[in-house]
Amino acid sequence: MTTHIGFCGYSFHTKGYQSTDKSKFTGYLFRLQTEGVCEVIVNKRKYKIKKGDLLLVKPGDYYDLFIEANQKSGDYNLFCEGTWIDEWWNRLEKPTVSRIDLDEKLLSLWRHLIIEQRRPAAEENQELSNYLLQALCVSLDRAVNETSSTIRRPYAVTRMMRYIEEHATDRLKVEDAAQYAGLSVSRAVHLFKSSVGKTMIEYAQEIRLSTAINQMKYTSMTLEHIADNCGFGTYPYFHRVFKKKYGVSPGEYRRKE
């Protein structure tokens, strides 16, 4: 399935701007506001766009952008088309405007794609650009879904889950996960348990155990090294948690594998 990127970049306006193209869009426009505000009109409906708003425009839509003079506005933008994009767009309903978390991993993907598009044609890796675009699209889907009002768990819980997933193998503290979600520790602990059905530490332990099993299977690291590398700290603690979960010691498990 093919994809084609018309443009991909970052724009920052301080002197005002207004789009002038009044024709229907022939491809897909993604626009993520990261600084300031602006106003857009899509199919005659007006939207006030603020930091964290993701705008998605599809083929056949009419689109206008307005930025007032002396008003700051910064955004990542992308125009693309192709059969893969068509298929991705039709998988899930795409709101015209969604509020998403300005996650650094998502922005890093966008920046990587921008850099690839800046390369001279002879230096661009089209396969890499295609995969980066697909990864960005799927990441945007998840970002929109996680902040949707229809999701069954509060967004603050999702933020804590993502924080734990990223930091589980470090010296994770419940206080840090709570702060990341903007909650008090007591509120965070209660909300997480009631929404996920397990404590934050139990959720972190699942991730640590899964990571440890992969390292036991596919590396020659010692069990002591794996215990430390996966966030358990000491081997005796790793041994106790592992045996409670799987009924055998880490050494026995590794020998069977």
C-alpha positions as CSV (number, residue, x, y, z in Angstrom):
1,M,0.0,0.0,0.0
2,T,1.4,3.4,-1.0
3,T,1.8,6.7,0.8
4,H,2.9,10.1,-0.4
5,I,3.8,13.0,1.8
6,G,3.2,16.4,0.3
7,F,4.7,18.4,3.1
8,C,5.7,17.8,6.7
9,G,7.0,20.5,9.0
10,Y,6.7,22.9,11.9
11,S,5.3,26.4,11.6
12,F,5.5,29.3,14.0
13,H,3.6,32.5,13.3
14,T,3.9,35.9,15.0
15,K,2.7,38.3,12.3
16,G,-0.6,36.9,11.4
17,Y,-1.6,34.5,8.6
18,Q,-4.6,33.5,6.6
19,S,-4.9,30.6,4.1
20,T,-5.9,31.6,0.6
21,D,-6.6,28.2,-1.1
22,K,-10.4,27.8,-1.3
23,S,-10.5,24.5,-3.2
24,K,-11.4,21.1,-1.7
25,F,-8.6,19.1,-0.1
26,T,-7.3,16.3,-2.2
27,G,-5.5,14.5,0.7
28,Y,-5.3,14.4,4.4
29,L,-4.1,17.3,6.7
30,F,-2.9,16.7,10.2
31,R,-2.2,19.8,12.3
32,L,-1.2,19.7,16.0
33,Q,-1.2,23.0,17.9
34,T,1.8,23.2,20.3
35,E,1.9,26.9,21.1
36,G,-0.5,29.8,21.1
37,V,-3.9,29.8,19.5
38,C,-5.5,30.1,16.1
39,E,-8.9,29.7,14.4
40,V,-9.8,27.3,11.7
41,I,-13.0,26.8,9.6
42,V,-13.7,23.3,8.3
43,N,-16.7,22.9,6.0
44,K,-18.1,26.2,7.3
45,R,-17.8,25.2,11.0
46,K,-15.5,27.4,13.1
47,Y,-13.1,26.0,15.7
48,K,-10.9,27.8,18.2
49,I,-7.7,25.8,18.3
50,K,-5.6,25.8,21.4
51,K,-2.4,24.1,22.6
52,G,-2.9,20.3,22.5
53,D,-5.6,20.4,19.8
54,L,-5.2,18.0,16.9
55,L,-6.9,19.0,13.7
56,L,-7.7,16.3,11.1
57,V,-9.0,17.3,7.6
58,K,-9.9,14.7,5.0
59,P,-10.2,14.8,1.2
60,G,-13.2,16.7,0.0
61,D,-13.2,19.1,3.0
62,Y,-12.9,22.9,2.8
63,Y,-10.4,24.3,5.2
64,D,-9.4,27.9,6.2
65,L,-6.8,29.0,8.8
66,F,-6.7,32.4,10.5
67,I,-4.0,33.7,12.8
68,E,-4.4,37.3,14.0
69,A,-1.6,39.8,13.8
70,N,0.7,39.8,16.9
71,Q,-0.7,36.5,17.9
72,K,1.7,33.6,18.5
73,S,0.8,30.2,16.9
74,G,3.0,27.1,16.6
75,D,2.0,23.8,15.1
76,Y,3.3,20.6,13.6
77,N,1.7,19.9,10.2
78,L,1.5,17.2,7.7
79,F,-0.2,16.7,4.3
80,C,-0.3,13.1,3.0
81,E,-2.3,10.7,0.8
82,G,-2.2,7.2,-0.5
83,T,-3.9,3.8,-0.2
84,W,-2.5,3.1,3.3
85,I,-3.7,6.4,4.6
86,D,-7.2,5.8,3.2
87,E,-7.3,2.4,4.9
88,W,-6.0,3.8,8.2
89,W,-8.5,6.7,8.1
90,N,-11.5,4.4,7.7
91,R,-10.5,2.1,10.6
92,L,-11.8,4.4,13.2
93,E,-14.0,7.5,13.3
94,K,-11.8,10.6,13.2
95,P,-13.0,13.7,15.0
96,T,-12.2,17.0,13.2
97,V,-10.7,18.4,16.4
98,S,-9.4,16.4,19.4
99,R,-7.5,17.4,22.5
100,I,-4.5,15.2,23.0
101,D,-1.5,15.0,25.3
102,L,1.6,16.6,23.8
103,D,3.6,13.4,24.4
104,E,7.3,13.8,23.6
105,K,7.5,10.4,22.0
106,L,4.8,11.4,19.5
107,L,6.5,14.7,18.8
108,S,9.8,13.0,18.3
109,L,8.2,10.8,15.6
110,W,6.9,13.9,13.9
111,R,10.3,15.6,14.1
112,H,12.0,12.5,12.7
113,L,9.6,12.5,9.8
114,I,10.3,16.2,9.2
115,I,14.0,15.6,9.0
116,E,13.6,12.7,6.5
117,Q,11.5,15.0,4.3
118,R,14.1,17.7,4.3
119,R,16.7,15.4,2.9
120,P,17.6,15.7,-0.9
121,A,15.7,13.2,-2.9
122,A,18.8,11.1,-3.5
123,E,19.4,10.9,0.3
124,E,15.8,10.2,1.5
125,N,14.9,6.7,2.6
126,Q,11.3,6.3,1.3
127,E,10.8,3.1,3.2
128,L,11.8,4.7,6.5
129,S,9.5,7.7,5.8
130,N,6.6,5.3,5.1
131,Y,7.1,3.5,8.4
132,L,7.5,6.8,10.3
133,L,4.3,8.0,8.8
134,Q,2.4,4.8,9.7
135,A,3.8,4.9,13.2
136,L,2.7,8.5,13.6
137,C,-0.8,7.7,12.4
138,V,-1.2,4.8,14.8
139,S,0.2,6.9,17.6
140,L,-2.3,9.7,16.9
141,D,-5.1,7.1,16.9
142,R,-4.1,6.0,20.4
143,A,-3.6,9.6,21.6
144,V,-7.1,10.5,20.5
145,N,-8.6,7.3,21.9
146,E,-7.0,7.8,25.3
147,T,-8.4,11.3,25.7
148,S,-11.8,10.4,24.3
149,S,-14.8,10.9,26.6
150,T,-16.0,7.4,25.6
151,I,-13.0,5.5,27.0
152,R,-14.0,3.5,30.1
153,R,-11.3,4.7,32.4
154,P,-10.4,8.3,33.4
155,Y,-7.6,9.9,31.4
156,A,-5.6,10.5,34.6
157,V,-5.4,6.7,35.0
158,T,-4.2,6.3,31.4
159,R,-1.5,8.9,32.1
160,M,-0.4,7.0,35.2
161,M,-0.4,3.7,33.2
162,R,1.8,5.2,30.5
163,Y,4.1,6.7,33.1
164,I,4.5,3.3,34.8
165,E,5.0,1.5,31.5
166,E,7.9,3.9,30.7
167,H,9.5,3.9,34.2
168,A,8.7,0.4,35.6
169,T,12.2,-0.8,35.3
170,D,13.6,2.3,37.1
171,R,13.2,3.0,40.8
172,L,9.5,3.9,40.3
173,K,7.7,5.8,43.0
174,V,3.9,6.1,43.3
175,E,4.3,9.7,44.1
176,D,5.9,10.4,40.7
177,A,3.1,8.7,38.8
178,A,0.5,10.6,40.8
179,Q,2.3,13.9,40.1
180,Y,2.5,13.1,36.4
181,A,-1.3,12.8,36.4
182,G,-1.8,15.9,38.5
183,L,-3.3,14.1,41.4
184,S,-2.6,13.7,45.1
185,V,-1.1,10.4,46.1
186,S,-4.2,9.2,48.0
187,R,-6.5,10.1,45.1
188,A,-4.2,8.5,42.5
189,V,-3.9,5.3,44.5
190,H,-7.7,5.0,44.9
191,L,-8.5,5.9,41.3
192,F,-5.9,3.6,39.8
193,K,-7.0,0.6,41.8
194,S,-10.7,1.2,41.2
195,S,-10.2,1.6,37.4
196,V,-7.5,-1.0,36.7
197,G,-8.3,-3.6,39.4
198,K,-4.8,-3.6,40.7
199,T,-2.4,-1.3,42.5
200,M,0.2,0.8,40.7
201,I,3.0,-1.4,42.1
202,E,1.2,-4.6,41.0
203,Y,0.9,-3.1,37.5
204,A,4.6,-2.2,37.5
205,Q,5.5,-5.7,38.7
206,E,3.7,-7.2,35.7
207,I,5.8,-5.1,33.4
208,R,9.0,-5.9,35.3
209,L,8.3,-9.7,35.2
210,S,7.5,-9.6,31.5
211,T,10.7,-7.7,30.8
212,A,12.7,-10.1,33.0
213,I,11.3,-13.2,31.2
214,N,12.3,-11.7,27.8
215,Q,15.8,-11.1,29.1
216,M,16.0,-14.6,30.6
217,K,15.0,-16.1,27.3
218,Y,17.0,-14.0,24.9
219,T,20.1,-12.8,26.7
220,S,22.9,-14.5,28.7
221,M,22.7,-11.9,31.5
222,T,22.9,-13.4,35.0
223,L,19.7,-13.5,37.1
224,E,21.2,-11.0,39.5
225,H,21.9,-8.6,36.6
226,I,18.3,-9.1,35.3
227,A,16.8,-8.5,38.7
228,D,18.6,-5.1,38.9
229,N,18.0,-4.3,35.2
230,C,14.3,-4.9,35.4
231,G,13.7,-2.7,38.5
232,F,13.6,-5.4,41.3
233,G,16.7,-4.1,42.9
234,T,17.9,-7.4,44.5
235,Y,17.8,-11.0,43.3
236,P,16.1,-12.3,46.5
237,Y,13.2,-9.9,46.0
238,F,13.1,-10.8,42.3
239,H,13.1,-14.5,43.3
240,R,10.3,-14.1,45.7
241,V,8.0,-12.1,43.3
242,F,8.7,-14.4,40.4
243,K,8.0,-17.6,42.3
244,K,4.8,-16.2,43.8
245,K,3.6,-15.4,40.3
246,Y,4.8,-18.5,38.4
247,G,5.2,-21.2,41.0
248,V,8.9,-21.8,40.1
249,S,12.1,-19.9,40.7
250,P,13.7,-17.8,38.0
251,G,16.5,-20.3,37.7
252,E,14.1,-23.2,37.2
253,Y,12.1,-21.3,34.7
254,R,15.2,-20.4,32.7
255,R,16.4,-24.0,32.6
256,K,13.0,-25.2,31.3
257,E,13.1,-22.6,28.6
